[in-house]
Amino acid sequence: MNTHLLSYYEAIEQASADMLSAARSGNWDQVVKLEGACVLLISQLKRAASQEQLPPEESQLKTRIMQRILLNDAEIRHLAEPWLEDLDLVLSGKSKMVH
């Protein structure tokens, strides 16, 4: 088994799960930090994938991991929508905050 390449997918999945946990608790600074870690892992994965391929027997596992990452991402985006709307209001000078 080619655990080297698969380990990148697993690390990205773990980072996305950690991002979701942070988003659920409203810790958006941590979400941003973890997003940076994901960017680095994805870059490393791309580099590694250009030099080697997953064997066919690991493709299904990769697909399941990717599906979980996409589900995590969708929930993070859903949780972020109200926060992003508030940020947009603040940046446009139409803040709902009372001074």
C-alpha positions as CSV (number, residue, x, y, z in Angstrom):
1,M,0.0,0.0,0.0
2,N,1.2,3.5,-0.9
3,T,0.7,5.1,2.5
4,H,2.9,8.1,1.7
5,L,0.5,9.6,-0.8
6,L,-2.6,8.5,1.1
7,S,-1.3,10.1,4.2
8,Y,-1.6,13.5,2.6
9,Y,-5.3,12.9,1.9
10,E,-5.8,11.7,5.5
11,A,-4.0,14.8,6.9
12,I,-6.2,17.1,4.8
13,E,-9.3,15.3,6.0
14,Q,-8.1,15.7,9.7
15,A,-7.4,19.4,9.1
16,S,-10.9,19.8,7.6
17,A,-12.5,18.0,10.6
18,D,-10.5,20.3,12.9
19,M,-11.7,23.3,10.9
20,L,-15.3,22.2,11.2
21,S,-14.9,21.7,15.0
22,A,-13.4,25.2,15.3
23,A,-16.2,26.7,13.1
24,R,-18.9,25.0,15.2
25,S,-17.4,26.6,18.3
26,G,-17.1,30.0,16.6
27,N,-13.3,30.1,16.7
28,W,-12.8,31.7,13.3
29,D,-9.2,32.6,13.9
30,Q,-8.5,28.9,14.3
31,V,-10.5,28.1,11.1
32,V,-8.2,30.5,9.2
33,K,-5.0,29.0,10.7
34,L,-6.2,25.5,9.8
35,E,-7.1,26.7,6.3
36,G,-3.5,27.8,5.9
37,A,-2.4,24.3,7.0
38,C,-4.7,22.8,4.4
39,V,-3.3,25.0,1.6
40,L,0.2,23.8,2.5
41,L,-0.9,20.1,2.6
42,I,-2.7,20.4,-0.7
43,S,0.5,21.9,-2.2
44,Q,2.5,19.0,-0.9
45,L,0.0,16.5,-2.2
46,K,0.1,18.0,-5.7
47,R,3.8,17.8,-5.7
48,A,3.8,14.2,-4.4
49,A,1.0,13.2,-6.8
50,S,3.0,14.4,-9.8
51,Q,5.7,11.9,-8.9
52,E,3.6,8.9,-7.9
53,Q,0.1,7.5,-8.2
54,L,-2.3,5.8,-5.8
55,P,-2.7,2.1,-6.6
56,P,-6.2,1.2,-7.8
57,E,-7.1,-0.5,-4.5
58,E,-6.6,2.8,-2.6
59,S,-8.7,4.9,-5.0
60,Q,-12.0,4.0,-3.2
61,L,-10.5,5.1,0.1
62,K,-9.3,8.3,-1.5
63,T,-12.8,8.9,-2.8
64,R,-14.4,8.4,0.6
65,I,-11.9,10.8,2.2
66,M,-12.6,13.4,-0.5
67,Q,-16.3,13.1,0.1
68,R,-15.9,13.7,3.9
69,I,-13.7,16.7,3.1
70,L,-16.4,18.1,0.9
71,L,-19.1,17.5,3.5
72,N,-16.9,19.3,6.1
73,D,-16.3,22.2,3.7
74,A,-20.0,22.5,3.0
75,E,-20.9,22.7,6.7
76,I,-18.1,25.2,7.4
77,R,-19.4,27.4,4.6
78,H,-22.9,27.1,6.0
79,L,-21.7,28.1,9.5
80,A,-19.6,31.0,8.1
81,E,-22.5,32.6,6.1
82,P,-23.9,34.7,9.0
83,W,-20.4,35.7,10.1
84,L,-19.5,36.7,6.5
85,E,-22.8,38.7,6.2
86,D,-22.0,40.6,9.4
87,L,-18.5,41.2,8.2
88,D,-19.8,42.6,4.9
89,L,-22.1,44.9,6.8
90,V,-19.3,46.2,9.0
91,L,-17.0,46.7,6.0
92,S,-19.7,48.6,4.1
93,G,-20.4,50.9,7.1
94,K,-23.9,49.5,7.6
95,S,-23.1,47.6,10.8
96,K,-25.9,46.3,13.0
97,M,-23.9,47.2,16.0
98,V,-25.2,50.0,18.3
99,H,-22.6,52.4,19.6
